[in-house]
Amino acid sequence: MILEKLKAVTTLIFDVDGVLTTGDVLATPSGELLRTFNIKDGYALQLAVKRGYHVCIISGGKGEAMEKRFAGLGIPDIHLGVGDKVEVFEKYLEKYNIQAAEVLYMGDDVPDFNVMQLVGIATCPADATNDIKAISSYISPFNGGKTAVRDVIEKVMKLQGSWFDEKPLASDSGK
């Protein structure tokens, strides 16, 4: 059942804190919140974009560094500082004429709950909250910020025959 759903995925949507990061933030004296991102997740994200998948970020978190990181990976749809994820999700689907059944969403906590109930495949990292695990079709064995994103992207792309890059560039994931 899950394999059939993965074959239909055209769109990958991710939360940030707790999914693309460990959820830890370092607060600087100026009030900036610093996060770390996994290079392997970055490689998978940029490859998915290159292969024509719709890739979108929807996060309540915000920051100029986050924006630059995702833009550097070629992600065209970056929604930061979001209050209502369902509203952003529905507008995104309408903009690109995407069916919810084609969407894989990875979230980790209560703010992701409502949107995860609308997608074809709800996924989460191993360290997601129990409420999110309970509604997920797939729970990655990896924690947020520790290649959970790479795990789901790689599964989708391998199943669809689009994972291997004949001429990968070493600089692709470090943008």
Helices and strands as residue ranges (DSSP letters): H 2-7, E 11-14, E 26-27, E 33-34, H 39-50, E 54-58, H 64-72, E 77-79, H 85-96, G 100-102, E 103-106, G 110-112, H 113-116, E 121-124, H 130-135, E 138-139, H 148-159
